[in-house]
Amino acid sequence: MRSASLALVLCLSACSGGGDDQQKAKLATDLVQCRNDLTNLKEQVAEAKAQLQKALEAKTCLLEPVDIKAANAGQKHMEGNIAPEAVMKVVKQNSGGLRACYEKALKRKPDLQYVSAVTAKFQIENTGTAKGVTFAPHTDPEMERCMAQTMEKWRFPTFQGDPVAFEQPVNLVAK
């Protein structure tokens, strides 16, 4: 809008035959500056859009494929029977350890503040220990390693049967 006004004033000034050359030069300079400002603003908007898209993609959880292999016919398996409520209770009681890992990672890598949640994937063995802890989306290897080591120290209730797989959303909120 400003550049159109300046162009109109410049054109009217030039066409009228009146006015001095200094005023025309100032208007021309102002018009060039306005166009440069517009170009810079367009670049900043494009950069902001790219950053927003990157942030939105970081929240997307893509599940990794799981290999399913048939067991030997001679082996007998018993499906694990741990209550999901018992698992949730242990996770809630121990979530402070995960928060500590997140806060430590934030000090090292401040852009993690834009990651609001991850999904922990793990198995609980019938002895009550977690194993094979992974996270999606992958955000920071050091933070994930810290969180996995923390979860592997937790003690879940013991149960009968094969290991049971769980996926647990973890909200990442620093104090």
Secondary structure, DSSP 8 states (H G I E B T S, - for coil): -HHHHHHHHHHHHHHH--S-HHHHHHHHHHHHHHHHHHHHHHHHHHHHHHHHHHHHHHT-------------TT---------HHHHHHHHHHHHHHHHHHHHHHHHH-GGGGG--EEEEEEEE-TTS-EEEEEEES---HHHHHHHHHHHHH------SSS-EEEEEEEE----
